[in-house]
């Protein structure tokens, strides 16, 4: 694998963990929500929002895994454009995690889940 700093690797794997936890949280919240309240006109908007949260986290997770694999295939160092894309993906992924956590917490609080 092209050499990445320990800090970058830690950031990558920490973000990957956060993304998986966020996907799980959104999915579990959606299941809880459906079990307690069902799919009604009053719940559709929040159910859609939980599905969107899951998608907003799945995309950066997939992108992060794909980029890390591509970086691993370069020797001895990855091209600067690839490393810049990786850094951008980490930044965008963290923003997605933060927004997703806020959305899930708000829905859970609003519906006393």
QUICOR-V604709 format. One record per backbone hydrogen bond with DSSP energy under -0.5 kcal/mol. CO is the residue of the C=O (numbers start at 1). NH is the residue of the N-H. Records with the same first field share a line. If there is no record, write none. Layout:
CO: NH / NH
This chain:
5: 9
6: 10
7: 11
8: 12
9: 13
10: 14
11: 15
12: 16
13: 17
14: 18
15: 19
16: 20
17: 21
18: 22
19: 23
20: 24
21: 25
22: 26
23: 27
24: 28
25: 29
26: 30
27: 31
28: 32
29: 33
30: 34
31: 35
32: 36
33: 37 / 38
34: 38
38: 40
40: 44
43: 47
44: 48
45: 49
46: 50
47: 51
48: 52
49: 53
50: 54
51: 55
52: 56
53: 57
54: 58
55: 59
56: 60
57: 61
58: 62
59: 63
60: 64
61: 65
62: 66
63: 67
64: 68
65: 69
66: 70
67: 71
68: 72
69: 73
70: 73 / 74
71: 2 / 74
76: 3
79: 82 / 83
80: 84
81: 85
82: 86
83: 87
84: 88
85: 89
86: 90
87: 91
88: 92
89: 93
90: 94
91: 95
92: 96
93: 97
94: 98
95: 99
96: 100
97: 101
98: 102
99: 103
100: 104
101: 105
102: 106
103: 107
104: 108
105: 109
106: 110
107: 111
108: 113
109: 112
